[in-house]
Amino acid sequence: MTIAFAFGAALFLAVAVLDQRAIERMQRWVRSGRGGAAREARLAVPALVDAVAAALASGLSLPLALAHVAPTLPPLLARPTCRAASSLALGAPVSEAFGAFAGAVPDEDIAPFAIVLASFARSGGRVGRSLSRVASLLRGRLALEEERNALTAQGRVSAIVLVALAPLGGSFFALATPEYVAILFGSGLGLLAIAVALEVIGALWLWRIVRATAPPTDLATFLDAVVVGLEAGLTFERSLAALVERAPRFGRLRDAHRLLADLALGRSLPDAFGSFGGGPDEARVAALVVAATRFGAPLAELLVVQAEALRTTDRRRAEAAARRLPVLMLFPLSLTILPALLIVFLGPPLLSLVR
């Protein structure tokens, strides 16, 4: 067991140093104890949007619609929905009431919903079409994430199994043969240090390979939030400001802040978009916005088409990365994991024969 603790502590410290964000996500998941419940709540957000749209269409007010829908939702989503309904009934604005969803679902999922409801709370009108767009965009985004996770699941599980082989093998030998531990922590201490070092290097190498398959910051999600604001009657700048206000942990927040700052300084929309992002996808979106502004084309429909094109590109990239993953994993397997495994399995028996 001591061997397992040594390997585990070394791997945990190495990953914590080089990938602090992953450790923070793991800590939040452990503290909440609701990994599956959080996923269930997120998958239920489109159903929440559709149900609220139907309740509003039947003549209910927004607080009553939320209160009516809440009992049909998963518990993790039902509680903030009830709190939002209570806040609205007490006169709180939509932006403040929807703060109850913070921590239950990601900001980028609930922000388009809140943007549409806040816009229609001010201006009135029929909200059903905009809410249907929100639900459709959310379902498309979640379906893409599920597909990406499925494509890379085998690689992630394989990496975990490969890294765990040496600690589990050492623990088995320690329990089966008591003299194994004495030899390994005696004359074989140098071999143990080499095995731990190889395991750490292999784990970090595999982690980086698997991390390389992670999707980039989602530009399509950014466009979705802007689109629903445009369709709700907001200007482009107002849609962007609403997104920044309601999704403070959004992945594209830095680009959105820069764009808003340029617009606030009096730069035209085409000029401000000239410095938006830095990749080819961002350049295409900037050119699209500039052209729509110049020729008076409907910007919302163009951004919807562009967001779908970006998701198709992301899907193809995920498929290509999943195909490359097994080949890339051969290098850390052969150069670090297998040597560490041989040292743990054969090192103490060979040392006992030499003695």
C-alpha positions in Angstrom: 0.0 0.0 0.0 2.9 2.3 0.7 3.9 2.0 -3.0 0.5 3.0 -4.1 0.5 6.0 -1.9 4.0 7.0 -3.2 2.9 6.7 -6.8 -0.4 8.5 -6.2 1.1 11.4 -4.3 3.8 11.9 -6.9 1.2 11.9 -9.7 -1.2 14.2 -7.9 1.5 16.8 -7.1 2.8 16.8 -10.7 -0.6 17.2 -12.2 -1.4 19.9 -9.7 1.7 21.9 -10.6 1.3 21.7 -14.3 -2.5 21.7 -14.7 -4.1 23.7 -11.8 -7.4 24.2 -13.6 -8.0 20.5 -13.9 -7.4 20.1 -10.2 -9.8 23.0 -9.4 -12.5 21.4 -11.5 -12.0 18.0 -9.7 -12.2 19.7 -6.3 -15.4 21.5 -7.2 -16.9 18.2 -8.4 -15.8 16.4 -5.2 -17.1 19.1 -3.0 -20.4 19.2 -4.6 -20.7 15.4 -4.8 -23.1 15.8 -7.7 -21.2 15.2 -10.9 -24.0 13.1 -12.5 -26.7 15.5 -11.0 -25.0 18.5 -12.6 -24.9 16.8 -16.0 -28.6 15.9 -15.6 -29.5 19.5 -14.6 -27.6 20.9 -17.6 -29.4 18.5 -20.0 -32.7 19.7 -18.6 -32.1 23.4 -19.4 -33.6 23.2 -22.9 -36.7 21.5 -21.5 -36.9 24.3 -18.9 -36.8 26.9 -21.7 -39.5 25.0 -23.8 -41.8 24.6 -20.8 -41.5 28.2 -19.8 -42.3 29.3 -23.3 -45.4 27.1 -23.4 -46.5 28.4 -20.0 -46.0 32.0 -21.1 -48.0 31.3 -24.3 -50.9 30.0 -22.2 -51.1 33.3 -20.4 -49.2 32.7 -17.2 -46.8 35.3 -15.8 -43.1 34.6 -15.7 -43.0 33.9 -11.9 -46.0 31.6 -12.2 -44.5 29.9 -15.2 -41.2 29.2 -13.4 -43.1 28.0 -10.3 -45.3 25.7 -12.4 -42.3 24.2 -14.3 -40.0 23.7 -11.3 -41.5 20.5 -9.9 -40.9 18.7 -13.2 -37.1 19.5 -13.2 -34.2 17.6 -11.7 -33.6 18.7 -8.1 -30.4 20.5 -8.8 -32.2 22.7 -11.3 -35.6 22.8 -9.6 -34.3 24.6 -6.5 -32.8 27.6 -8.3 -35.9 27.8 -10.5 -38.1 28.0 -7.4 -35.8 30.7 -6.0 -35.9 32.7 -9.2 -39.7 32.5 -9.3 -39.9 33.7 -5.7 -37.5 36.6 -6.4 -39.6 37.7 -9.5 -42.8 37.5 -7.5 -41.2 39.9 -4.9 -40.4 42.4 -7.7 -36.7 41.6 -8.4 -35.6 42.2 -12.0 -34.9 39.2 -14.3 -31.1 39.6 -14.2 -31.1 39.6 -10.4 -33.6 36.7 -10.1 -31.7 34.5 -12.5 -28.6 34.8 -10.3 -30.1 31.9 -8.4 -28.9 29.6 -11.2 -25.2 30.4 -10.5 -23.4 27.2 -9.7 -26.3 25.0 -10.7 -25.7 25.3 -14.5 -22.9 27.0 -16.5 -23.4 30.7 -17.1 -23.2 30.3 -20.8 -26.2 28.0 -20.7 -28.5 30.2 -18.7 -27.4 33.6 -20.1 -29.3 33.4 -23.4 -32.5 32.5 -21.5 -32.0 35.4 -19.1 -31.2 37.8 -22.0 -34.4 37.0 -23.9 -36.6 37.2 -20.8 -35.1 40.5 -19.6 -35.5 42.0 -23.1 -39.1 41.0 -23.4 -39.8 42.1 -19.8 -38.8 45.6 -20.8 -40.4 45.8 -24.3 -43.1 43.1 -24.3 -44.2 41.2 -27.3 -44.3 37.5 -28.1 -41.4 35.7 -26.5 -42.1 32.1 -27.8 -40.0 32.3 -31.0 -37.0 33.6 -29.2 -37.2 31.0 -26.5 -37.6 28.3 -29.1 -34.3 29.5 -30.6 -32.6 29.4 -27.2 -33.8 25.8 -26.6 -32.6 24.8 -30.1 -29.2 26.3 -29.7 -28.8 24.7 -26.3 -29.7 21.3 -27.6 -27.2 21.6 -30.5 -24.4 22.7 -28.2 -25.0 19.9 -25.7 -25.3 17.3 -28.5 -21.9 18.4 -29.8 -20.3 18.2 -26.4 -21.7 14.7 -25.9 -20.3 13.6 -29.3 -16.9 15.1 -28.4 -16.8 13.3 -25.1 -17.8 10.0 -26.6 -15.0 10.3 -29.3 -12.3 10.9 -26.7 -13.7 8.7 -23.9 -11.6 5.7 -24.9 -8.4 7.7 -24.9 -9.1 9.1 -21.5 -9.9 5.7 -19.9 -6.9 4.1 -21.6 -4.6 6.8 -20.1 -6.0 6.3 -16.6 -5.6 2.5 -16.9 -2.0 2.7 -18.2 -0.9 5.1 -15.4 -2.6 2.9 -12.7 -0.9 -0.4 -13.8 2.3 0.1 -11.9 0.8 1.3 -8.6 -1.8 -1.5 -8.7 0.8 -4.1 -9.5 3.1 -2.9 -6.8 0.3 -3.0 -4.3 -0.6 -6.6 -5.3 2.9 -7.8 -4.9 3.2 -6.0 -1.5 0.1 -7.8 -0.2 1.1 -11.2 -1.7 4.7 -11.3 -0.7 5.7 -9.3 2.4 9.4 -9.4 1.6 8.7 -7.5 -1.6 8.3 -4.2 0.3 11.4 -4.8 2.3 13.5 -5.4 -0.8 11.9 -2.5 -2.7 12.5 0.0 0.1 15.9 -1.4 0.9 18.3 -2.3 -1.8 15.7 -1.4 -4.5 15.1 2.2 -3.3 16.9 3.6 -6.3 14.7 1.5 -8.6 11.6 2.8 -6.9 12.7 6.3 -7.4 13.3 5.6 -11.1 9.9 4.0 -11.4 8.1 6.9 -9.7 9.9 9.4 -12.0 8.9 7.4 -15.1 5.4 7.2 -13.9 5.2 10.9 -13.3 6.7 11.7 -16.7 4.4 9.2 -18.4 1.3 10.5 -16.6 2.0 14.1 -17.5 2.8 13.1 -21.1 -0.5 11.2 -21.4 -2.4 14.0 -19.7 -1.0 16.6 -22.2 -1.9 14.3 -25.1 -5.5 13.9 -23.8 -5.7 17.6 -23.1 -4.8 18.4 -26.6 -8.0 16.8 -27.7 -10.0 19.2 -25.5 -12.1 21.7 -27.5 -10.9 25.3 -27.8 -12.9 28.1 -26.3 -16.3 27.9 -27.9 -16.9 30.7 -30.4 -20.2 29.2 -31.5 -21.5 29.6 -28.0 -20.5 33.2 -28.0 -22.4 33.7 -31.3 -25.5 31.9 -29.9 -25.8 34.4 -27.0 -25.5 37.3 -29.4 -28.0 35.8 -31.8 -30.7 35.4 -29.2 -30.2 39.0 -28.1 -30.5 40.3 -31.6 -33.7 38.2 -32.2 -35.1 39.6 -28.9 -34.8 43.1 -30.3 -31.5 44.2 -28.8 -28.7 45.9 -30.8 -25.4 44.0 -31.3 -23.7 46.1 -28.6 -26.5 45.6 -26.1 -26.6 41.8 -26.8 -22.9 41.7 -26.1 -23.2 43.7 -22.9 -26.0 41.5 -21.7 -23.8 38.4 -22.3 -20.9 39.9 -20.4 -23.2 40.9 -17.5 -24.9 37.5 -17.2 -22.0 35.2 -17.9 -19.0 36.4 -15.9 -17.1 33.1 -16.4 -17.7 32.8 -20.1 -14.8 31.5 -22.1 -14.8 34.4 -24.6 -15.2 37.1 -21.9 -11.8 38.7 -22.7 -12.7 39.2 -26.3 -16.1 40.5 -25.5 -14.7 43.0 -23.0 -12.2 44.2 -25.6 -14.9 44.6 -28.2 -17.2 46.5 -25.9 -14.4 48.8 -24.8 -13.6 49.6 -28.4 -17.3 50.3 -29.2 -17.5 52.5 -26.0 -14.5 54.5 -27.2 -16.5 55.4 -30.4 -15.0 53.0 -32.8 -17.3 51.7 -35.5 -18.4 48.1 -35.4 -16.3 47.1 -38.4 -13.2 48.7 -36.9 -13.8 47.2 -33.5 -14.2 43.8 -35.0 -10.9 44.1 -36.8 -9.1 43.3 -33.6 -11.5 40.6 -32.4 -9.8 37.3 -31.6 -6.9 36.1 -33.6 -7.7 32.9 -35.4 -9.3 32.2 -38.8 -12.7 31.5 -37.3 -12.7 34.9 -35.6 -11.6 36.5 -38.8 -14.5 35.0 -40.7 -17.0 36.2 -38.0 -15.5 39.7 -38.1 -15.8 39.8 -41.9 -19.4 38.6 -41.7 -20.3 41.3 -39.2 -18.6 44.0 -41.2 -20.3 42.9 -44.5 -23.7 42.7 -42.8 -23.3 46.2 -41.3 -22.2 47.7 -44.6 -24.9 46.2 -46.8 -27.8 46.0 -44.3 -28.1 42.2 -44.3 -29.9 40.5 -41.3 -27.1 39.8 -38.9 -28.9 37.3 -36.7 -29.5 34.8 -39.5 -26.0 35.1 -40.8 -24.5 34.5 -37.3 -26.8 31.4 -36.9 -25.4 29.9 -40.1 -21.8 30.8 -39.0 -22.3 29.1 -35.6 -23.6 25.9 -37.3 -20.5 26.0 -39.6 -18.2 26.4 -36.6 -19.9 23.4 -34.8 -19.4 21.3 -37.9 -15.8 22.2 -38.0 -15.4 21.4 -34.3 -17.0 18.0 -34.8 -14.6 17.2 -37.6 -11.6 18.3 -35.5 -12.8 16.1 -32.6 -13.1 13.1 -34.9 -9.6 13.7 -36.3 -8.1 14.1 -32.8 -9.8 10.9 -31.6 -8.2 9.0 -34.5 -4.8 10.4 -33.7 -5.0 9.7 -30.0 -4.1 6.0 -29.9 -1.0 6.6 -32.1 0.2 9.4 -29.9 -0.3 7.4 -26.7 2.2 4.7 -28.0 5.1 7.0 -27.3 4.6 7.6 -23.5 3.5 4.0 -23.2 6.7 2.5 -24.6 9.1 5.1 -23.2 7.8 5.6 -19.7 4.9 3.4 -18.6 6.2 0.0 -19.7 9.7 0.6 -18.2 8.2 1.7 -14.9 5.9 -1.4 -15.0 8.9 -3.7 -15.6 10.9 -2.1 -12.8 8.0 -2.6 -10.3 7.3 -6.1 -11.4 10.8 -7.5 -12.0 13.1 -5.3 -10.0 12.6 -6.7 -6.4 12.6 -10.4 -7.6 15.8 -9.9 -9.5 17.4 -8.1 -6.6 16.5 -11.0 -4.3 18.1 -13.5 -6.7 21.3 -11.4 -6.9 21.5 -11.4 -3.1 
